[in-house]
Amino acid sequence: MNKVSRTRVNVRVISRIGMLSAIAVVLMMFQVPVTFVVPSFIKLDVSELPALIGAFTMGPVAAIIISALKNILNILLQGTSTGFVGELSNFLLASIFTATAGFIYQRKHTFVGAMMGMLVGAVVMTFGAVISNFYFIFPLYSNFMPMEAIVNASHAVNSNVHDLWDIMIYCIVPFNLLKAFLTSLVTLLIYKKISPLFRA
């Protein structure tokens, strides 16, 4: 590939990453509470969808960049209500999910590979959510909302919750599995229709 061709490819990749990042920011604005799973201060969105599409079309590194840009742009547009803790968690978990899925899909470039990538990505993300939230994210968030209040709010959702570890098992695990399922489902519904746009 000559220098001109490489430049064109780089410009094309950068423009696609920018476009997907912008879409992700818009999707991030449409957050809905799922109070049958988690307290109302944790909301659900499908903003990982563009990063997952980026992972399948451009690879796992693109997915990580999209996940980062999405959160940076969201902070610039809407600010942060969690002292950047929520955005950090979103970036980490979105990167884990989409990059894992993209890594597997790159090695098995089939429908089965995509399914396997999303399934493994969901499991790895959920495990990462438990570890990061228990040891890092929730302790940081307790600077903005007392841990007792977090536990009480979670207990109101699920009476089995009595401490931080219970939150991980009864709230964080099902929440992340639900998020991964919805994102994966939408990706399966639209990917075949839009993938030709990324081959041009």
Beta strands, then each sheet from edge to edge (+ up, - down):
strand 1: 32-33
strand 2: 43-44
sheet 1: 1+ 2-
end
